[in-house]
Amino acid sequence: MPPTENDTDLRALNEQIAELQAQYDEIFKAEKAVVVKDINVLIKQYKIRPYELNFINSANGGRRAKHVLPLIRDNIPRLYRSRQGKVWDGIGRRPEWVQKLLERGGNLEDYRVTL
């Protein structure tokens, strides 16, 4: 069965859609690279740590990611103290009081001791 006029129109439109999508993808990729570069500059400038950002964990039902660990490479001493006086240096396995705090949605930075 020979192609009809409608088939030809649809093919032409599909080709245009594919070309436009390719153009969009190229522009989006270039703009995204600029944005990522700018974000990385700001992160470095303000010494932002991963746990300070509100990343959403889609695998976690869209809730804030609980277990984004801080970077230890910045040589900033860390000490966290619970209201009951229990302490943690921020390195190694999290003590039970820290785990419970994070499970309840608490912010560990509220318990940081500044030296």
Summary of the structure (lengths in Angstrom):
residues: 115
radius of gyration: 24.8
end to end distance: 82.0
largest distance: 83.0
contacts: 206
relative contact order: 0.08
helix: 51%
strand: 8%
